[in-house]
Amino acid sequence: MKKYLIFDLDGTLIQSAKSLTKLVTNYLVENFGKDKDTVSYFLSTTRGEGLSTQVKTILNIGQEEADSIANKIYEKINISVQKGEFFPGVTEKIKELSKNYTLFLSTGNSTTFAEENLKKGGIYQCFKYILGSENIQKGVEHISIFKDFLKDKDFEKYSVFIGDGEKDRDIAKTCSIDFIHIDENLENNFSDKYEIKSVTDIDTILKLIN
């Protein structure tokens, strides 16, 4: 029986993926002279990665410098990107799920941005732990933190990861966690065992997994 649900944020719960890609792309083009189409494509195909990791790769720089640039971009995101634009029905579904599961949030965005969105949607209290990538990049490390927090040695066994990005899938696979892919077009380009249009459709899959 599954106990824990780990959610991605951007493109999974909130409709922010396109606006974030545009903001980050423009920042890197304007400040570092990168090609707009190249950056936009890279960001779109690495959704779910921590911003610092993406910046490090795009600019071919060290981690410390990438962290500094990412934090500046996070500041712009917190100021510029509209908060609380959840996909239809998602906030209600999260409230419902929180009654039967322990919910976690792992995002490549900042913790502050995540918390402000969840508060705006009235679901902040539904999550046991909210973890962004301003200090620890989204990845296996986030899973380890959740596991240590609960002190459950079988955390992975009882967890499901829900996300729209390739990084989300990679994290779940590495940790041997069941994965549910979110794709509003249901294209299933990566032959996922479980794929749904929206978090609101999750009940059917959870019944299958359980």
N, C-alpha and C positions, 0 to 999 in steps of 0.2 A: 504493500500500500504506500503510495507516494505521500510525503508529508510537506515537502518544500518546493516552492515554485520560484525560480530565478528569472526575473524579467530584464530585458534590455529596455532602454527608454526611447531613443530617437528612431522613428520609423516602426516602432512596435506598440508603444502606448500613445505617443504624441506625434502629430503631423509636422515634424520639424526637419526631416532629413534634407529636403530640397533647399530650405532657407539656410540651413547650416552649411551645406556644401557651397552654396553661393557666397556666403559671408567669408568662409575660410579661403576659398579660391581667390576672391577679390583681394583679401589681405596679402596673400602670398604673391599674387601678381603685382600689386601696387608697391609692396615693400621689398620684394626680392627679384622682380623681373621674370618670374616663371611664366611659362606658356599656359594660358587660361584653359584650353581644352585638355591639355595633358594633366594638369592639376585636378580639374573637375572629374575627369575619368578615373584617376587614381583614387580620389576620395570616395567616389561612388562604388568602386570595386573593393574597397577596404573598409566598408562600413562595419562598425562594431569595434574597431581598433581604437586604442587611446589616441587622442589628438597628438600628444608628444611623439608617439611612435610614428605616426603619419608624417609629421613635420620633419622628423629626423631623416626619414627615407627620402622625402621630396627634396629637401635642401642638402642632403648628404653632409650632415653636421653631427657633432657630438651630442651626447644625451643631455648634458647640462645646458647647452645653448638651446637645444630643442625644447627642454622643459620651460625655459624662460620665455621663449616665443609662444609656446602653447598657452602659458598663463596669461600673456597679453591678449591672445585671441579669446580665451575664456572670459576675460573682462568685457571684451566687445560683445560676445555672445550674451552675457548676462544683461547687458544694457540694451542691445538691439533686437534680440529675438523675442517675439511674442510668447508669453507664457500661457500654459493651460489649454493649448489647442489639441485636446485629446481626440482620438478617433471616436466616431459615434458609438455610444454604449459601453465604452471601455471603463469609465470610472465606476459605473454601476456593477460591471462584472468583477472588477477588482474588489469592491466592497463585499460582494457575494463570496468570492474565492477566499478572502481573508478570514471567513468564518470557519473554514475547514482546512486551510493550509497556512503554513508560515511563509510569508512572502519576502523576497529579497529583490533588490534592484542593483544591477551592475551596469554602469554606463561609461562610454568613452568620453563623455562630456564631464563637466565639473559637478561635484557634489552639490554645490550651491544652486546651480541651474536645475538639477534634478529635484532638489528639495522644494524650490520655489514653484516648480511645475506641479508637483504632487500636492502641495498646499493649496494651490490655485484650484486644483480639481477636487479638493476635499478628501483626498485619499492618502495623505501623508502618514497618518496613524495606522494605515493598513499594512505598512511595511516594517519588518523587524529590523532590517539593516539596509541603508542606502549608501552605496559606495561609488564615487566618481574616480576620475583618472588624473586629477591634478597632482597627487602625490604617489599613488601606486597605480600603474597602468592596468587597464582592464585586461584580464587574462586569467590564467590558472591561479595567480596570486589572490584574486578576488574570491575565488572559490575556497581557497585555503583559509582566508580570513573569516568567511561565513561559517566554515566548518569548525574552526577554533572557537568562534563566538558561541556556538551552540554546544560544543564539546560532544559532538555526535560522530563517532568514528565511521559510521555508515552513511554519512551525509550524502555522498554521491549516489549511493544506491537508492535513496529515498527522494532524490531531487529530479526536477524537470527544468530544463533551460528553454526559455521562449525568446526568440529574437528574429530579426529580419536580415541580419548581416552574415557574411561568410565567417567573420571572426567569431560570432556567436556559435556557429556550427563547430568551428575548430576547437573552441574552448570546451564545449560539451563532449566532443569526441575524445579529446585528450584526457578528460576527467572521467570518461565512461559514464556520462550523464545522458539520459534520454533527452532528445532535442525536438522541439516543435518549431518549424519554420513559419514565419509570417510573410505572406506574399499575396497582396490584394488581387493579383492576376492569376494566381495558382499555376504558374508556369513550371514549377518544380524542376528548374534547370540543374539541380544538384542531386536529383533522385532521393530526396529526403523521405524517410519512412512516414513522417507525420508533417503535413503542411496544411495550413488553414489561412483563410482570407484575413481574419481578424481575431484578436484575443477573445472577442465575444463568442467565437465558435469553439472555444477550447474544451467545453464539457464532454463532447463526444470523444475527443482524443484522450482525455484523462481517464475516461471509462475504459478505453482500450488498453491503455498503459497499466492501469491498476488491475 
